[in-house]
Amino acid sequence: MLRAGGGEDALGSLREVEAEGGTIAPGVREAPQSAAFTVIEERYRLEREFMDAVAEGSSERALAALQRMGRMPQTISYLNTPFLGTTILRIMARVAAQRGGLPPVTVDAISQEYAQRLHRLGHSADPKRSAAFTAQMVTDFCRHVRRHNQREYPPLVRRVADEIDLHLSSQVSTTELADRLGVSASTLARRFKSATGMTIVAYTAQQRAERAARLLATTTQSVRDIALFVGYDDANYFVKVFRDAHGMTPTAYREAHTA
């Protein structure tokens, strides 16, 4: 073959090989392959597609890639293993989100939140419950990437917005934010309102209402638990703020969006 192809100069690099058993069989002393090459190649392609989608903030594409991965043969798909599959996807989403421009501190906060929630969820064998949790996690990573990259705010204001998004359950004052970011409270308040058209307090209330709406539509947590999660100790006050933002009570919103 080398001579026919004009590669006679490569003949000197050939070596004679003698197999121990008298035969050379494919796969001898190699790690067992769990699936056909084409299947493995397809899984890696879908994983790249998933990570590219997260890096771009596209939850639709990311979830579509996950669905196709979930239909792969049991022997090659780790998604069918409770807890392990979600943990692997969390790490993949974390890496992809950082590649998409999300600050490491934001990526780590989201990752830690879902690691803790996964621990509380436990090694659930319910595939629907695991799938819902994974979808919510991936959507959250994508949403943060998308919002971070779409904001045409100055760097300082973007950092404030990220801080607020990550610590909605905490009562953080403008003074505390200013100290953390190394500027005066008056400068921070002025620059934030100039860029967003809202005060820091109004922006925080808006983000809490949006987060609460997502939780009402995608989880079965009680209204009181959701109120606490987004930073309201007083459930009645939370209902008032939510109604001002969405035009209906939390209970009515859940009924309308989970029917």
C-alpha positions, 0 to 999 in steps of 0.5 A: 500500500505504501509503495502504491501510494508513493510512500516507500520512504516510510517503509523503514518505520514499520516494525514486526509485531509478534503477539503473545498468544500467536494472534492479535485480536482487537480489544485485547488488554484494552478497557471494555467499551460500553457502547459503539463508537458512534454512540459515544461520539454522539454523547460527546457532541450533545455534551458540547452542544449543552455547554455551548447553549449554557454559555450563550444563556439559551435554556431552550437549546440546553434543555433540548440537548439534555432531552436527547442525551436522556434518550441515549442507551442506558449503558452510556448515559449517566443521566439515568443515575440519580444524584450522580447525573445531576451532579455532573450536569451541575459541574458542566453548567458551572464551567459553561456559565463561566465561559459565557462571561458570568463572574466566578462569584456568581457562578459559585453562588448558584452552584452552591445553592443547587448543591445544597438543594440537591443534598436536601432532595437526597438520592431520589429515584423518582426520574420525574423529580430529578428531571424537574430539578435538573431543568430548573438548575440549568434554566437558572444558570442560563437565565443568569448568563443571559441577564448578565450579558444583556445588561448594558450597565456600567461595570459597577452597576452590573456588580450591584445587580449581581450582588442583589440577585445572589442575595435576595434572601438577605437584607443588604443595605445600600451602605453595605453594598457601597462598602463592599464595592469600595464607593460611597453610598450616595455615588452608588445610589446615583449611578444605579438609578441613572443606569436602571431608572430605579432605586436599589430598593425598588430593583431589589423588590422587583427581582424578589417578585420575579424569583418568587413567581418562578418558584410558584410556577415551578415548585410546590413550596408553600407561599410562606417558604417562598416568601422567606426564600426571597427575603420576606419574613412577613408573608402578608407583606410579601403578598402585598408586594407580589400583588403590586408587581404581578396584579394577583396574589401568589396563590392565584399566580400559581393556579394560573401558571401551573394549570 
